[in-house]
Amino acid sequence: MSSTPMARRLGLGDAVFLGLGSMIGAGVFAAFAPAARAAGAGLLPALALAAVVAYCNATSSARLAARYPESGGTYVYGRERLGEFWGFLAGWGFVTGKTASCAAMTLTVVAYAAPGLDRPWRSVLAVAVVAALTGVNYRGVHRSALATRVIVTITLVVLALSVAAISSGGTAFAVTPFAEFRTGGVLEAAGLLFFAFAGYARLATLGEEVRDPARTIPRAIPLALGLTLVVYAALAVVLLVRLGPAALAASADPIAAAVSGSPWPWLTPVVRAGAALAALGSLLALILGVSRTTLAMARDGHLPRFLAVIHPRFGVPHRAELTVGAIVAVLAASIDLRGAIGFSSFAVLAYYAVANSAALTLRRDENRAPRVIGVVGLLGCVVLAFSLPWTSVVIGCGVLALGAAAYGVRRFRR
C-alpha cells in the first residue's frame, strides 16, 4: 500500500487558495507584532526584504516542482540534485520547523477565539482544534482544499473591512507613525516576517495531488505570493499609521486593537472571529504539507516506514497525518508563540537554502531560472536565519545537528 499513488484532484484555483490559506493566517495575526518589536517602523522595509527572499525561493521551488512533481518538496529536490544527505536535511528542517508553525497557529486560534481562558483550558482547546483539523485532512485533500477556499474568502473579506475601518478617519492616529525606525532590527524583523511568507511551500509538497503539476505549480506559487504581499503591505501601513510602532509591537491582537480605536469599533468581534478563522485555515494547510513531507521521507526510510501508508478509501497518508497531529497537539499545549515563530523561521530558511542550492544545479534545458535568483535566495536565507534572536539560532542549529547525527547513525548501520 505504500506505493499506492494519490489522486490528482487540485486545480490552479485550489492550489492558489491553499497557498493563501497557509500564508495569510500566519502573517497577519502572528508575525507583525514581534517584527515591529525588532524594527519599529522598519517593519515596512523588513516586509519588502522578506518578500524578495520569498520570491527567489518561490521561483526556485516552482522550477524544481515542475521537474519533480512528487510529494515532499525540497526533500525530493535536494535528494535528486545535491545528494541524499541534503535532501534529508531539508526534509528534517521542514518537518520540525513546520510542526512548530502548526503549534504557533494553534496558539493563535486559541488566543483570538478565547482570550480570557485559563492556561489548562487553553491547552484542552488547543488539542481539540488540532484533532478537528486532522480529522478534516484525514477525509481527503479535496475536502481540505474546499475548506481552505471558504476560510480564505471569509478572511479576505474581514481584512478588507478592517483596512477600511482603520483608514476611515477619527482622531486616534499615531502622532509619528514612522519616526521609530530601528535600522539594526530590520534583518531580524525580516527573518520573523519570513514566517509569514513560507506558506507557498505547501504547494510544492502537494505535487502528487495537483493536476498538470508542471504547469499548475509554477503559476500558483507566484500568484499566491503576490496576493499575500498586497494584503500584508496594506495592513502594515494602516497599522503603523493607526497604532504606531510601539503600540503595534506591544499588542497581542494589533488588528483588533486598531479597529477598536477606529470609527467602526463594532467590527472588533468580527475581526477576532476572522483572525481565529484565518489561523484555522493556515493550520489546516500546514498539517497537510507536513504530513506529505513525512510521507516522502518515510517512503525512503528516513522516518518509520509505517508512516508511508496511503489510505485505500480517502487516498491520503493517514498514518502520517495522525502522527503529525498528535505531535502538534503536544507542542501547542506546552510552548509559547514567539518561540515557535523564531524556531520555525530558522528551520524553514535552512530548508529554502537547500532549495536554492538545488535550483542552481538546473541546466538551461531544464527550465532553469536566472542564476541571480538562486544566488540571492541562498544568501538571503543564510543572512536572515542568523539574524533571528540568538535563542532561535541556537535551538535551530541544535535540531538540525540532531537530525544530521541521526542520519549519520542510520548510514553507519546500513
VEXPAZA-18217 format. One record per residue: residue in one letter; x, y, z of N, C-alpha, C in turn. Coordinates in steps of 0.02 Angstrom, whole numbers, plus 32768, in hexadecimal, padded with zeros to 4 digits. Atoms other than C-alpha are relative to their C-alpha. Layout:
BEGIN
AXYZXYZXYZ/...
REM end
This chain:
BEGIN
M80287FC48000800080008000802A803F8000/S7FD67FC47FFD809380778018800F801C7FBC/S7FF27FE7804380A880847F5B7FC180177FDD/T803F7FEB801F7FF080AF7F3B8004804A7FEE/P7FFD7FB980127FE981527ED77FC58026801C/M80367FD57FE77F8281E47F197FDB80207FC5/A802A7FE580367EF4822E7EB2801280497FF3/R7FF27FBB80147F1682CE7E507FBD80267FFA/R80417FE07FFC7E8083387E838004804C8002/L7FFA7FB87FF67EC483E97E97801080257FBF/G7FF37FD580397EB8846C7E0E802480408015/L7FDC7FC27FF27F07851A7E037FDF80278039/G80227FDB7FCB7E81856D7E6D80087FE18044/D7FF680237FC07E8D84E97EF58046800C801B/A7FBA7FF87FEB7F4B84F87EF8800D8047801A/V7FF67FBB7FEB7F4885B77F047FE0800B8045/F80217FF67FC07ECA85B27F9380237FDA8038/L7FD980237FCD7F31852F7FF0803D802A8013/G7FC77FD57FF17FC885A37FE17FEB803D8029/L80197FC77FDA7F638639801D7FED7FEB8047/G801480187FBE7F1C85D480AD803C7FF3802D/S7FC4800E7FD97FCC85A280E4802280408017/M7FDA7FC37FF28010865480E07FD980338028/I80227FC57FE47F8B86D2810F7FF17FF8804A/G800E80097FB97F58868681B6803E800B802A/A7FC37FF97FDA800C867F81EF801980478001/G7FE07FBF80058047872881B17FDB80388022/V80267FC77FE77FBC879D81E17FF87FFC804C/F801580057FBB7F92875A828C80367FE68030/A7FCD801B7FD48035871482CF804380237FFC/A7FBB7FEA800980D387648287800A804B8002/F7FF67FB7800380B48821827D8019801D8042/A7FED7FE27FC080C48846833780497FF28012/P7FB9800A7FF1816D87EF8355802F80227FCE/A7FD77FDD803181B0883B82B38004804A8010/A80007FB97FEC817C88EA82EB8029800B803F/R7FD87FFC7FC381CE88C88393804B80037FEE/A7FB980018014827388A883398014803E7FD9/A7FEC7FCD802F8270893282B67FD780418003/G802A7FC57FFE81E989B182E37FE1800C7FBC/A801A7FF0804281B58A0B824480297FDE7FC9/G7FDB80288030823D89A481EF7FDC7FC17FEC/L802B8036801581B2892581E17FF480007FB5/L80107FFC8048818F89648130803A7FE97FD4/P7FCA801C8028823E894B80E5800E7FB78011/A7FF680477FEE824A88A781467FCE7FD57FDA/L80328024802681A9887080F280157FF97FB7/A7FE88002804581F1889E8048803A7FCF7FF8/L7FC6802D800382938840806D7FEA7FB78005/A801A80447FF9823587A580A77FDD7FEA7FBF/A80238011803E81CC87AD800880307FF17FC8/V7FCE800D8035826687B67F98801D7FB98009/V7FE580437FF382B2871C7FEB7FCB7FCB7FF1/A80368030800D820986C47FE37FF47FF87FB5/Y80098005804981F986EE7F2980367FD47FE1/C7FC98029801B82A486A37F047FF47FB68012/N800D80447FEB827886097F697FC67FE27FDA/A803A8018802581CF85FC7F1380117FEE7FB9/T7FEC800D8046821E86067E6680297FC07FFC/S7FD8803E8000829F85817E907FD47FC3800D/S802C80387FF0821985127EDD7FD37FEE7FC6/A802D800D803881A585277E4880237FDB7FC8/R7FDB80218036822A84F57DC980107FB78013/L7FF180447FEA825A845E7E317FC17FD58005/A803F80257FFA81A5842D7E537FE67FEA7FBC/A8016801380438180842D7D9980277FC37FE7/R7FD780388017820F83B27D7E7FF67FC2802B/Y800880387FD281EE83467E177FBC80068023/P80437FF87FE5813083457E327FED7FC7802F/E800C80357FCF813582D37ECB7FF380208044/S80077FEA7FBB810082E47F80804580048020/G7FC17FF97FDD818F83247FEB802480417FF5/G7FE27FBE800B81C383CA7F9E804C7FFD7FFE/T7FB77FFA8002827983F97FC180237FC28019/Y7FE380427FED82978351801480117FD97FC1/V7FF58024803F828583067F66803480247FD6/Y7FD27FDA802B82E283947F0C80487FF98019/G7FBC80067FE58377838D7F82801D7FBB7FF5/R7FEA8045800A838082D07F7580157FF47FB8/E7FF4800D8046837982D07EB78039802A7FE3/R7FCF7FD2801E83EB83667E95804180058027/L7FC57FF47FD78465836D7F2880197FC18024/G7FED803D7FDD846682C07F767FD17FF2803A/E803080187FCE8409825C7FF9800280288040/F7FFB7FDD7FC0844D82B980917FDD80447FFD/W801E7FBE80048417836580557FB47FFC7FF9/G8047800B8003836C832480297FE47FF18046/F801680107FBC835D82D980D68000803D802D/L7FFB7FC67FD583978379812B7FC880327FF1/A80387FD48013831783DF80C97FBF7FE5801C/G803D801E7FE7828D836580F57FFB8004804C/W7FFF7FFC7FB782C0836181AC7FF180488017/G800E7FBA7FEF82C3842081B37FB880137FF4/F80457FF0800F821A842A81617FD07FE18032/V802F80227FD381C483A981CE8003801E8046/T7FFB7FE57FBD820983EE82727FEA80498002/G80127FB9800081F684A682437FB6800A7FF6/K80477FF6800E8148849681FD7FD37FDF8035/T802580197FC68110842B828F7FFB80378035/A80027FC77FD3814084C182FA7FCF80357FE6/S80307FD1801D80DC852F82817FB97FEB800F/C804380197FF0804584C0829B7FEE80118048/A800C7FEF7FBA805684D983567FF3804B8008/A800B7FB77FFC80648596833E7FBB80137FE8/M80437FF1801A7FC6859A82D67FC97FE7802F/T803180187FCF7F6A853183567FFA8031803A/L80017FCF7FCA7F9C85AC83DE7FDE80417FEB/T80217FC480197F61863C83707FB47FF77FFF/V8048800F7FFF7EB785EA83597FE480078046/V801880007FBB7EA485D3841480018047801D/A7FFA7FBC7FE57EE08685843E7FC8802D7FE7/Y80347FD5801B7E6186D783CB7FBA7FE58010/A8042801C7FF57DD1865F83E67FEC80028049/A800F80017FB87DDE865A84A5803680258026/P7FC97FDA7FE37E4F86E884E280037FFD804C/G7FFF80007FB77E1C86D9859980057FBC8020/L800080447FE77E2F861E85AA803E7FF2802A/D7FC880127FD57E9D85DA8637802C7FCD7FDD/R7FCD802980217F3B8579860A7FEA7FB77FF6/P80118047800D7EFB84C586267FCB7FF87FCA/W8035800580327E5F84E585BF801880167FBB/R7FE27FEE80417EC5853B853680217FC37FE0/S7FE0803C801A7F28849B85267FCD7FCE7FE6/V8035802E80167E898433851C7FE280177FBE/L801C7FE6803D7E4284A5849680317FF87FC6/A7FCE800880357EE6849F843480017FB97FE6/V8001804680157EE383E284327FC17FF17FD7/A803E800C80247E2D83E383FA8002801D7FB9/V7FFA7FE080427E54845B836A802A7FD47FD1/V7FD4802A80297EE383EE832B7FDC7FBF7FEC/A8024803E800E7E77835183387FCC800A7FC9/A80357FF380327DEA83A082D3801D80097FBA/L7FE37FF480427E5A83DC824580247FC37FE5/T7FE3803F80177EB98339823E7FC97FD27FE4/G80388026801A7E1082E682277FEA80177FBB/V80117FE680427DE88359819480327FE87FCC/N7FCD8016802F7E8E8330813F7FFC7FB47FF4/Y8004804980067E73827681617FCC7FEC7FCC/R80368011802F7DD6827980F58013800D7FB7/G7FEA7FF780457E3882AD805B801480477FEF/V7FE67FBF80117E97833E800C7FCC802C7FDE/H80327FD880227E0283757FA37FD480258033/R80277FDF7FCD7D9C8397803F802980368023/S7FD47FCE7FE27E3283F3808A8003803E7FD4/A7FFC7FC7802D7E3F84617FEF7FBF80288000/L80407FDD7FFE7D86848A7FF47FF980288041/A80037FDD7FC07D8F84B780AD802E803D7FFF/T7FD17FC880027E288524808E7FE580387FD4/R801B7FCD802D7DD2857E7FFD7FCB802B8026/V80347FDC7FDA7D3E85AC806E8021802D8035/I7FDF7FDB7FCA7DAF85E280FE8025803D7FE5/V7FDA7FC8801C7E20864E80907FD180377FE6/T802F7FCE80197D8B86A4803E7FE5802B8039/I801A7FDC7FC67D4086D380E68036802C801F/T7FC97FDA7FE27DEA870B81298010803E7FD7/L7FF27FC7802A7E0A877D80947FCA80368006/V80367FD07FF77D5F87CF80AA800980248043/V7FF67FE17FBE7D8287ED8164803B80307FFE/L7FC67FD480037E2E8835813E7FF2803F7FD8/A80137FC580287DE788A880B87FD78030802B/L80287FD67FD37D6788E88136802C80208035/S7FD27FE57FCE7DF288FE81B68028803B7FE5/V7FDA7FC9801F7E5B896881407FD3803D7FF6/A802F7FC8800A7DC289D181167FF180238042/A800F7FE27FBF7D9A89EB81CF803B8028801A/I7FC57FDF7FE57E4C8A168201801080407FD9/S7FF17FC7802C7E5C8A90816E7FC980347FFD/S803B7FD8800B7DB28AE081837FFF80438024/G7FFF7FBF7FDE7DE58B7481EF7FFC7FF9804B/G800080007FB77DD18BA482A4803E8022801B/T7FC97FDA7FE17E4A8BF1831F80377FD3801C/A7FD0802C7FDE7EA48B58836380347FE67FCF/F7FCA8014802B7F388B5782ED8042800A8024/A7FBD7FF67FE47FF08B44831B801B80437FE9/V7FE77FBD801080458BEE8322803A7FFB7FCF/T7FC58008802B80E88BB482D380077FB67FEE/P80028048800D80C58B09828680417FE47FE3/F7FC3801B8020816D8AFC822A8040801B801F/A7FC57FE17FE281E38B5782A1802D7FCC8022/E7FD980327FDB82188ABE830680187FCA7FD1/F7FE5802C803382838A69828380427FE48019/R7FC480207FE6830289EC82C680227FD87FC9/T7FDD801E803A837989C58237801F7FBD8013/G7FDE803E7FEC83D68940829A7FD17FC58008/G802F80377FF8833788DB82AF7FDD7FEB7FC1/V80248010803F830288D681F8800C7FB87FEB/L7FF280448014835A883281D37FDC7FCD802D/E8024802D7FD3831387DF826F7FB580007FF0/A80477FFB80108266881F82437FF17FDC7FBF/A800A8022803F827987DE819180007FB4800A/G7FFF80477FF182A7873381D57FC07FE88021/L803F80127FE0820D873182447FC680047FCF/L80367FFA8031819D876E81B680047FCB7FCB/F7FFC8037803081E086E481477FD17FC78013/F803080317FE68177867381B57FBC800A7FDE/A80417FF0801D80E186CC81677FFB7FF07FB6/F8000800D8048811586A780B3800C7FB77FEE/A7FE780438010814A85F280C27FC97FD07FEB/G8036802D8010809F85AA809A7FFF7FE47FBA/Y8002801A804480BE85967FE180237FBC7FFA/A7FE080438001812784FD800E7FCC7FC98000/R803580328000808284A3802A7FF17FE87FB9/L801180128045806784A77F6E80337FCE7FE3/A7FCD802C801A810D84557F457FFB7FBA801E/T800480427FE080ED83C97FC37FC37FD87FE7/L803C802280178047839F7F6D80067FEA7FB7/G7FF5800F8046809683717EC67FDA7FC57FE5/E8023803B8017804182C77EBC7FB480087FFD/E80487FF77FFB7F9483107EDA7FE6803A7FD5/V80117FC8802B7F9583A17E5C7FF97FE97FB8/R8008800F80477F5283907DAC803180287FD7/D7FCF7FDF802B7FD683B87D28803280298029/P7FD57FDB7FD1805883E67DAE8036802A7FDE/A7FCB7FDA802280DD841F7D317FE780457FEB/R801C7FC08014806784AB7CFC7FDE8024803B/T80287FE27FCB7FFC84C87D97802B801D8038/I7FD97FE97FC6807F84D67E228028803F7FF0/P7FDC7FC2800D80EF85597DCC7FD3803D7FF9/R802E7FC88004805485C47DAF7FE280108045/A80227FF67FC0800585AB7E5B802C80228034/I7FD47FE67FCC809E85D67EC48007804C7FFC/P7FFB7FB6800280BE86897E857FBD80238008/L80417FE17FF7800486AD7E7F7FEE8005804A/A800F7FFF7FB87FEB867C7F35802E80308025/L7FD07FD47FDF808986D87F6A7FF0804A7FF2/G800F7FBB8011805B87787F0D7FC2801A8022/L803D7FEB7FDE7FAB877F7F53800C8009804B/T7FF17FFB7FB97FED8762800280278040800F/L7FD87FC47FF5806D87EE7FF27FD5803F7FFE/V802D7FC680047FE6886A7FBE7FD980088042/V80257FFD7FC17F7F883E8058802C80168039/Y7FD27FF07FCA8016884780CD8014804A7FFE/A7FE97FBB8006805288F0808A7FC980308015/A80377FD47FEE7FA78941809A7FF48001804B/L800C80037FB87F918904814C8039801E8028/A7FC77FE47FDC8042893381827FFD804C8002/V80047FB78003802A89E781497FC9801B802D/V80377FE47FD77F7F8A01819A800A7FF2804A/L7FF3800D7FBA7FB689AE823C80348030801D/L7FCE7FCF7FE980508A1E824A7FE180458007/V801F7FBE7FFD7FE88AB882257FCF8005803B/R80327FFE7FCB7F5D8A8B82A0801F7FF78046/L7FE680127FBD7FC28A3E83308045801F800E/G7FBB7FEF7FF580778A73831680297FC28010/P7FD6803C7FF6810C89FB83267FFD7FE38046/A7FFD80197FBC810D89F083E47FC07FDB8013/A803F80217FF0805589C783F87FF57FC17FD7/L8005803C802A805C894E8366802A7FC7801D/A7FD480337FE480EF88F383B67FE47FE28041/A801880177FBE809888E8845F7FBD7FDC7FFD/S8043801B80047FF088AB841F80007FB67FEF/A8007804780107FC187F384227FD17FF67FC5/D8031800480377F36881683A37FFC80447FDE/P7FFB7FBB80197F6B88B383437FC780147FD2/I80357FEC802E7EE488AF82BD7FC0800F8027/A803B7FF37FD77E5988A0833D800880408029/A7FF47FC27FDA7EAA892A83A57FF8803D7FD5/A80067FC7802D7EB5899D830E7FB7800D7FED/V80467FF980127E00897C82DD7FD8801C803A/S80267FE87FC57DC3899B838F8009804B800A/G7FF47FB87FFB7E108A4B83857FEA80267FC3/S80177FE0803E7DC28A6F82DC7FB780178008/P80477FEE7FFD7D168ABA82B57FD17FC37FFB/W8029803C80057CD98A06829F80117FCD8037/P7FED802F7FCB7CFA89B6834B7FD47FC28003/W802D803A80007C6589428334801B7FC67FD6/L7FE38034802A7CD088E282B680327FD48026/T7FCC80247FDC7D4A88A7833D7FF17FB6800B/P800D80487FF87CF28802836680037FDA7FBE/V7FFB802080427CE887DD82AB80497FF37FEF/V7FB88008800D7DA487F9829D801C7FC68029/R7FE780377FD77DC58783832E7FEA7FBC7FE4/A8018803F801F7D5986FD82DE80257FF27FBF/G7FDB8009803F7DAF871A823680487FE9800D/A7FBB80147FEF7E5B870A828980037FB68011/A800280477FED7E2D866382D77FF57FD57FC3/L800E8027803C7DE886278231803C7FFE7FD2/A7FC57FFF802B7E82865F81D080377FD2801B/A7FCE802D7FE37EF5860582497FEB7FB87FF7/L80188044800F7E87856B823580127FEB7FB9/G7FEF801080467E9F85748178804A7FF37FF7/S7FB7800B80057F5B8585818C80137FBD801F/L7FF1803F7FDE7F6084F382067FEB7FC57FD5/L80198036802B7EF88487819080327FF17FC9/A7FD2800B80377F7084A180FF80457FEB8019/L7FBF80137FE4800B8492816E80037FB58010/I800280487FEF7FD983E781B180027FD77FBF/L8000802280417FB783B480FD80477FFA7FE4/G7FBD8001801D806683E480C380327FD88028/V7FD180267FD680C6839C81587FF57FB57FF7/S800E80488006806F82F4814680197FE57FBD/R7FE880188042809F82EB808C804C7FF97FFF/T7FB780087FFC8158830A80AF80117FC4802D/T7FF6803B7FD6814D8289813B7FF67FC07FD7/L800C8039802C8104821080BB803C7FF37FD4/A7FC78009802E8194822E8041803D7FE68025/M7FC680177FDA8219821780C87FF67FB88019/A800D80457FEA81C48179810880077FCF7FC6/R7FF8802B803B81C08131805780497FEE7FF5/D7FB9800C800A827D8143805380237FE3803D/G7FE4801E7FC4829680FC81018021802F8030/H7FE37FCF7FD282D0819F81537FD3800C803C/L802E80027FC88237819781C27FDF7FBA8000/P801C80447FFD81DB80F981FC7FD37FF17FC4/R80238010803E819580A081637FB57FF68008/F804980087FF780EA808281B17FDB80417FF2/L801F7FC0800F80CB813D81937FF380097FB5/A80067FF8804880D2812180D67FC27FE07FE2/V803C80238018802980CA80C87FCC80337FE9/I80367FD6801B7FA1811A805B7FBE7FDE800F/H8042801C7FF07EED810280937FDE7FE77FC0/P801D801C803E7E95809080147FBF80247FEA/R803F7FDE80127DF280F5801A800A804A7FF4/F7FFB7FB880047E2381AA8038803D80187FD8/G7FC67FEE80297EC981A77FD9802F80318021/V7FD47FD27FDB7F2B82048061802F7FD7802B/P7FD280227FD37FC381D580CC7FE780058048/H80257FF77FC27F5481BB8164802B7FF6803E/R7FD5800B7FC57FD8817781DB802E803B800B/A7FD67FC47FF9804B820B81B77FD7803A801C/E802A7FC97FE87FBA828481D27FEF7FF8804A/L8011800B7FB97F8882358278803D800B802C/T7FC37FF77FD9803D823482B58011804A8007/V7FF27FB87FFF805A82EA82857FCE8024802D/G80327FE17FD67FB6831B82D7800D7FF6804A/A7FF3800F7FB97FE582C6837A803B8029801A/I7FC57FD97FEA8090831D83817FEE80498006/V80147FBA7FFE804483C783597FD6800E803F/A802A7FF77FC57FC383B083E3802B80058040/V7FD47FFE7FC5804D838D8463802680428003/L7FDA7FC1800280B48424842B7FD4803C8012/A802D7FC87FF4801F849A842B7FEC80068049/A80127FFF7FB97FFA846984DE803B8012802D/S7FC57FF97FD480AD848C8519803080387FED/I7FCF7FCD80148107851A84B87FDD80437FF8/D801D7FBE800A80F085D6849C800680157FB7/L80077FEC804680C9863383F98041801A7FE3/R7FC57FE1801D8167869A83E280387FCD7FF5/G7FCD8033800981DB860683FE7FF17FD37FC5/A8014802A80388179859F8381800F80227FBE/I7FF47FDB803D8186862882FD804B80047FF0/G7FB87FFA800C824286418314801F7FBF7FE9/F7FE480408014826E8589830B7FE77FEC7FBB/S801C8012804181F9856C8278802380277FC8/S7FE07FD78034824785FD821680467FE57FF1/F7FBC8018800B82F885BA823080007FBF7FD9/A80008041802182CE850881FD7FE980057FB8/V80197FFB8044826B853C8164803080277FD3/L7FCC7FDE802782F285B6812B80377FCF7FEC/A7FD080348012836B852381327FE57FD47FC8/Y80228028803482EF84BF80CA800580237FBC/Y7FFD7FDC804082EA854780448047800D7FE8/A7FBB7FFC801683A68559804480127FC37FD5/V7FF5803C802883AA84A680067FDB80047FBE/A80277FFA803E832184CC7F878024802C7FCD/N7FDC7FD4802E8384855D7F3C80407FDF7FE7/S7FC380238015842384F57F397FEF7FCC7FCB/A80158032803183C6846B7EDD7FED80217FBE/A80157FDD803D837C84E87E61803C80187FD8/L7FC47FE98023842B85277E3880207FC97FD6/T7FE380388027845684797DF47FD77FF27FC0/L8028800C803C83CA847F7D718024801A7FC1/R7FE47FEA80408402848B7CBB7FCE802B7FDB/R802D7FD6802883B985007C397FC77FD87FE3/D80358028801E835984727BE97FD17FE38035/E802C80157FC9830B844E7C957FD8803C801B/N80287FC57FEE82B484F87C99801D8024803D/R7FDE7FDE7FC8833585467D0E7FEF804A8001/A800A7FB87FF8830E85F37D53804480237FFB/P7FC07FDC7FFE8394867D7D4580267FF18040/R7FD880167FC68422864D7DBA7FFE80338039/V80007FCE7FCB841786F27E187FC77FF38031/I8038800E7FD3836F86B97E6080147FCB8034/G7FE980337FD183BB861C7EAC8034801A8030/V7FCA7FE67FD58453867A7EED7FE3802F8035/V801F7FD17FD083EB87067F3D7FD67FD98033/G802880287FD2837486857F86802A7FDC8033/L7FD580257FD28401861D7FD08020802E8034/L7FE07FD17FD2845F86B1801B7FCD801F802F/G80347FE37FD683BD86FE80597FEA7FD18037/C801480317FCD838B865E80B380347FFC8038/V7FCA80057FCD84348652810B8002803E802C/V7FFC7FC27FDA84388709813E7FC48008802F/L803B7FF87FD68385870D817E7FFE7FCC8038/A800180347FCD8398866881DB802C8014803C/F7FD27FEF7FCA842D86A7823F7FF68046801B/S80147FBF7FE483DC8751825D7FC77FF88032/L8036800D7FD18351870182C5801980048048/P7FEA80017FBA835487098384802D7FC5800F/W7FCC80337FF783E886A783C67FE47FBE801A/T801D803F7FE8837A862884207FE47FD67FC6/S801A8024803A832685FC837C80387FE17FD7/V7FC78019802583CF85E98327801F7FC38022/V7FE180377FDA8416857A83B17FD47FC17FFD/I802D803A8002837C850A83B97FFB7FE37FBA/G800480178045836F850382FC803D7FD87FEB/C7FC280248010842684D182E780027FBC8024/G8000803E7FDA8411844F83707FD27FCB7FE2/V802F8030801D837883FF831F801A7FE67FBD/L7FE48017804083CC83FA8273803B7FD1800C/A7FC8802C7FF0846883AE82C27FE87FBC8018/L801D80407FE983FD832B83187FE87FD67FC6/G80168024803C83AF82FD8271803A7FE57FD9/A7FC580168024845982F4821E80217FC58023/A7FE380377FDB8499828482A97FD77FC07FF7/A802B803A800B840382108296800A7FE37FBB/Y7FF3801780458423820881DB80437FDA7FFE/G7FBE8021800084DB81DC81FB7FFD7FBB8020/V800780407FDE84AC815082747FDE7FCE7FD2/R8024802D802E8432810881F6802D7FE97FC7/R7FD18012803684B4810D816B80347FCE8018/F7FCE802D7FE5853380B881DC7FE57FBA8009/R801F80417FF684BA802C82067FF37FDC7FBE/R800A801E804184958011814F80407FE47FE4/
REM end
